[in-house]
Amino acid sequence: MYVLMETRLEALYKKPEEYSILDRFKGDKLKGKTYKPLFPYYVSLKKRGAFRVLTDTYVTEESGTGVVHSAPYFGEEDFRVCLAAGVITKDGDLVCPVDESGRFVDPVSDFKGQYVKDADKNIIKFLKNSGRLVHQSTVKHSYPFCWRSDTPLIYKAVPSWFVHVESMVKKLLETNAKTYWVPDYVKEKRFGNWLRDARDWTISRNRYWGTPIPLWISDDGKEVVCIGSIRELEELTKTKVSDLHREIGRAHV
């Protein structure tokens, strides 16, 4: 027995004779219900609110079955929906079993070391052997590639430093209301709208050409030192600093 969108029956069955409809109801009826996850790796997160049915309008009739799996650290809509439902929090630990090279890591033991794109066949086989594969097919669609290396990209959340802008929105709007703007419509429209929808601002980068944040953090994360000048860096490291490039700076730490 399957639960799926009625308008998507054609995606699984070629003829109406191949299935029987036992009941019809809106998706909201399932909201909040828990389920057994397809994979066993993060079952412990169920007590924190994971593996329960959520509802949202981004699921359409054009593709799929009307029921989608949400991986909050691998998709923008997934992240938004799970954050709103309290499944994840902005300051919580990332649940991301994929490393910087796009390969599975612990606790995904069945596919550990495999590149995510190469693991598709093994994942399908795993689901089929466990009796959880509903339908298998190939869909041709556009996909983003890196313009430098011409390799496929993956959407993946990474740890970052943020300025907590959302907590200041009210104060920013109050200050903007006291500001004299020319032309005056910018106050309430362009800039005002931007402030009302302001999001936390990420200021860190994980690329070597990015502007580094001068924070030195202990391995256990308990000690954070912000270096404000070359002189301060020299005083703390007892080393003469002549080059601030990253590969040089590391030698002083």
N, C-alpha and C positions, 0 to 999 in steps of 0.2 A: 504494500500500500504506500502510495506517495502523496505528498502535499505539494501542489504546484499551481501556478496561475492557469486558469482555464483557457485563456487565449494563447497559451504556449503549449497546449497539448500536442499540437502538430509538430513540435520540435522533437518529441519523443516517439510519437506514434504516427504511422502512415495512414491508418484507417480507423474510423470510429469504433469498429468492431473489436479492436484490440484492447479496449479499456472500458471500464464502467465507472461512472461518477457516483460516489457514495454520499457525498455531502458538498454543499457550497457555503462558503462563509468568507468574510472579509479578513484581510491579513491582520487587522488589529486584534482579532480573537486569539491569535497566537502570541501576541506581545507579552513578554515577560516569562514565557515558558522556557525551561531549561532543556538541554539535549545532550546526548553523548557525543563528544567531539570525534571527528574523523580520524584524528591521530592522537596517540597517548602522551605526547611529550609535555604538554602543559595542563594536564588535568587538574593539577593543584590550584590553578588560577580560577577554577570554578567557584570557589568560596569567596573570591573577590568580585564576582559578578560577571565573569566571562562565561561563554557558552550558553547564552540565553537569547531568545528571539527579540530583535529590535525591528522597528519599522521606520521607513523613510521614503520620501517621494522620488529619490534618484533612481530607484529600480523601475525599469520600463517594460513595456510589452514587446519591444523590438527584438530582444534576444534573451537567451537563458531560459530559466524555468519560473522566474518570479521570486525565487529564493536564492540569495547570494551569500557567500561566506565573506565575513569582514575580517581583514587583517589590518588593524589600525596603524601599524608602522610601515605599511607598504602601499598605502593609497590615501589620497586626499579626502575622498568622501568617507572612506572607512574610518579615518582618524576623527573626522568631524562627528560622525554618528556615535562612535564609541566614547568619545570625550563627553558629548552631551548626555549620554546615558550613564556615565560614571564607571564605565568598564575600565577606562584608563584615566590618568591624571597628567597634567602637564609636567609636574615635577616628579613623576614616578619613574621607576626603572624601565628602560626600553626592553621590550620582548622582541628580540630580533636575532634569530638563529642563522644569520647570513653575514659573512665577513666582508671586508673591503674588496675582495676579489670576486664577490658574488657566489661564494661556495658555502654550502651548509656546514654548520658547526654544531657542537653539543647544545642542547640535548637531542637534536634530530639525528639519532644514531643510525637509522636505516639508510640515510642519504648523506651522511657526513663526508665532506671532502668533494662532493659532486657539485659541479657548476649548476646553478638553478635551471638554466635552459636545457642542459643535458639530462637533468633528472626527471624530466616530464614522463618519459616512458616507464621509468621505475616507480614513479608515484602512481601512475595509472594501474600498473601491475599490482602494487600494494593494495590499492582500493578495491580492485577486482577480486583479489584473493581473500579480502576480508568481507566481501559481500556488500560493499558500500558504493560501488560504481553504478550510477543510474544510466548514464549514456556517454558514449565516446564518439567524438567527431573532430574534424579539423575545420577551423574557421580562419579565413584569410582576412587580415586587417592591417592597417598601417601601424608602425611601431617606431619609437624614437631610437636613433642611433647617435653615438658620439661623433661629432664632426671632425675630431682629430684622429681617432683610431678606427672609425667606421665599425665599431662594435656595439651590440645592443646595450641599452641602458636599463637600469631597474630603479623603481621608485622606492627609496629606502630612507627611513628616519635615522638621523645621527645626533649624538649629543651636541648641544650648542649652548653658548652663553647668550642670554636675552636681557634686554632692558624691559622691565615690567610696565609697559606703556598702558595696558588695559586698566590697571588700577588707578591711573591718573586721568582717564578720559573726562570725568566730571569736572575736575579742576582745569583741564585744558580748555574745555568748552566755556567755562566761566571766564577764563582769562581772555579767550578769543572774543567773547561778547563785549569786553571792555576795550578792545583794540580798534583803532580807526583804520579802516581799509579803503583803498582806492584802486579799483572801483569798489563800491560798497557791497555789491552782490557776492563778492568772493567770500565775505565773512560767513554768510549763512549757507551758501551753495557749495562752491568748489572746496574751499578749505574747511568749512564747517562740516560738510559731508565726510570729508577725509578724516577729521578728528572723531566724528561719531562712530566711524567704523574702524578706528585705529586698532591695530593688533600689536602684540608684543614684538619688539624689534630685535632680531638676531644680529649680533655684532661680531660673532666669531666666524672663522672660516677654517676649513680643513684642507686648504690647498697651499702649497708652498709659496705661491705668489700673492697670497692674501696678506693684509696688514696684521701682524701678530699683536695679540693682547699681552701686555707685560705682566702676566700672572705666573708665578711659580707655585705649584701645588704639590704637596707631599703625596706619596703613593697611597696613603690611607685616606686622603682627601680632607684631613682634619686641619691642616695648616695651609693657608693661602697668603702669599706675599705679593703685593703689587709694587713693581719697581717703577719709580717715577723719574729716574734720570740715569745717565751713564755713570755719574759719580756714585749714586746709590748702588748700582750694580757692581761697581768696582769695590765698594766698601764691603758689600756682603759676600763677594766671591774672593776677595783678596787678590784680584787679578786685574791687570791693566787691559782695558777693552779698547780696541782700535777699529773693530769691524762688527757691526750689529747684524750682519746677515745670519740667517737661521743656523746654517751649518757651523758657523763660527761661534755663535752665541751658545750653542749646545755644549761646546768645549769648556765654557766658563762655568757651567752649572755643576 
